[in-house]
Structures are given as C-alpha cells and as structure tokens.
Amino acid sequence: MQSPLQELETTYFTLQSQINMLSQACQTQQQRDAISTQYVQARLNYWACVNKAFHDDDPQVVNLTTQIDAANQQLTNAVQQLGNIVTTINDITNVVTLGAQLAAKVIAV
C-alpha cells in the first residue's frame, strides 16, 4: 500500500493518462460528462493534498488509504479491459469518491 498522497496521485495519473481512451469508449454524452467530472474531481483531490500531510495514525486515514489502494487496482483493471463503460465509470466514481473523503482528512503543514 502506498501513502495517502501516492494513492491520490495514482488515481489522478491513471485517469489523466487514459482520459482520451475512456472518452472514446463512452457511448453517450452523459457518460463522457461523468468521466470528465470524475477526472476533474480526482485532480482536485490530488492537488488539495500536495505539500500537505495526513495523520498517518488516524484510523480513518488508514482505512480510506486501504480502500483507495483496492479501488485503484479495480480502476487499473477496468481501464485495461474496458469491456463495459458503465462498470468502468462506476469504478472511477468509487475511487474518486474515496479520494475526496481522504482529501478531506489532509492537514496543513
């Protein structure tokens, strides 16, 4: 498992590197909008935490980091397989939502 910031970075960079392919796989504008919205939120989550810190002993931070680690694995698999865009969007939404919860735990240093 990576640090909380590294997990947020993984989510953001995975989406950033695959955004064109994901958009092309969408069948509707609503799906493209959902991908775009989640990408923007992933970017916000990451940048909100850069140059900041987490209380690594906070059980919520540890739990969310563990959940994001698993969700990032699902995201990687979904992007590689891209069999069902709805499932992929759901996987993206899940990891980005967890990321937003984790970003809310950041402390200023």
C-alpha positions as MATLAB code, in Angstrom:
seq = 'MQSPLQELETTYFTLQSQINMLSQACQTQQQRDAISTQYVQARLNYWACVNKAFHDDDPQVVNLTTQIDAANQQLTNAVQQLGNIVTTINDITNVVTLGAQLAAKVIAV';
ca = [
       0.000    0.000    0.000;
       1.238    3.467   -0.871;
       0.991    6.643    1.189;
      -2.318    8.541    1.070;
      -0.888   11.146   -1.321;
       0.567    8.453   -3.577;
      -2.827    6.730   -3.762;
      -4.483   10.015   -4.793;
      -1.698   10.537   -7.321;
      -2.210    7.040   -8.741;
      -5.901    7.724   -9.273;
      -5.275   11.100  -10.900;
      -2.416    9.966  -13.132;
      -4.270    6.807  -14.208;
      -7.243    8.883  -15.307;
      -5.026   11.558  -16.858;
      -3.157    9.037  -18.992;
      -6.346    7.280  -20.115;
      -8.861   10.129  -20.406;
      -8.938   10.134  -24.213;
      -9.412    6.376  -24.450;
     -12.083    6.447  -21.761;
     -13.947    9.264  -23.513;
     -13.828    7.420  -26.818;
     -15.243    4.299  -25.168;
     -18.285    6.237  -23.959;
     -21.477    5.703  -25.886;
     -23.326    8.812  -24.715;
     -22.567   12.404  -23.832;
     -23.779   11.685  -20.305;
     -21.067    9.026  -19.941;
     -18.414   11.405  -21.303;
     -19.588   14.061  -18.838;
     -19.377   11.550  -15.977;
     -15.798   10.628  -16.929;
     -14.851   14.299  -17.207;
     -16.442   15.169  -13.860;
     -14.631   12.345  -12.080;
     -11.326   13.273  -13.727;
     -11.654   16.878  -12.537;
     -12.519   15.705   -9.010;
      -9.521   13.329   -8.971;
      -7.288   16.244   -9.977;
      -8.782   18.441   -7.239;
      -8.316   15.674   -4.655;
      -4.666   15.263   -5.569;
      -3.764   18.944   -5.729;
      -5.611   19.707   -2.488;
      -3.172   17.368   -0.743;
       0.123   18.285   -2.398;
       2.503   19.883    0.108;
       0.244   18.884    2.963;
       0.248   15.915    5.330;
      -2.052   13.344    6.863;
      -2.155   12.000   10.396;
      -0.854    8.564    9.462;
      -2.049    7.183   12.795;
      -5.648    8.257   12.132;
      -7.673    5.037   11.666;
      -9.920    6.756    9.107;
      -6.894    7.781    7.005;
      -5.504    4.239    7.168;
      -8.888    2.728    6.289;
      -9.513    5.112    3.383;
      -5.983    4.605    2.067;
      -6.512    0.831    2.119;
      -9.852    1.216    0.321;
      -8.332    3.516   -2.307;
      -5.492    1.062   -2.873;
      -8.030   -1.668   -3.671;
     -10.151    0.716   -5.748;
      -7.073    1.812   -7.737;
      -6.460   -1.838   -8.596;
     -10.066   -2.123   -9.806;
      -9.623    1.086  -11.802;
      -6.470   -0.208  -13.460;
      -8.214   -3.461  -14.388;
     -11.324   -1.676  -15.636;
      -9.295    0.690  -17.819;
      -7.239   -2.174  -19.260;
     -10.270   -4.327  -20.005;
     -12.743   -1.531  -20.789;
     -15.404   -4.117  -21.544;
     -18.296   -2.235  -20.006;
     -18.034    1.546  -19.841;
     -20.787    1.769  -17.207;
     -18.821   -0.530  -14.884;
     -15.665    1.456  -15.604;
     -17.437    4.731  -14.770;
     -18.713    3.158  -11.535;
     -15.171    2.041  -10.631;
     -13.865    5.540  -11.372;
     -16.629    7.156   -9.329;
     -15.908    4.836   -6.404;
     -12.175    5.579   -6.277;
     -12.660    9.319   -6.773;
     -15.297    9.445   -4.028;
     -12.942    7.644   -1.658;
     -10.231   10.089   -2.711;
     -12.440   13.045   -1.834;
     -13.054   11.545    1.605;
      -9.316   11.064    2.076;
      -8.514   14.571    0.825;
     -10.882   15.909    3.481;
      -8.527   14.406    6.097;
      -5.492   16.433    4.967;
      -3.840   18.776    7.427;
      -1.880   21.907    6.631;
       1.809   21.836    7.451;
];
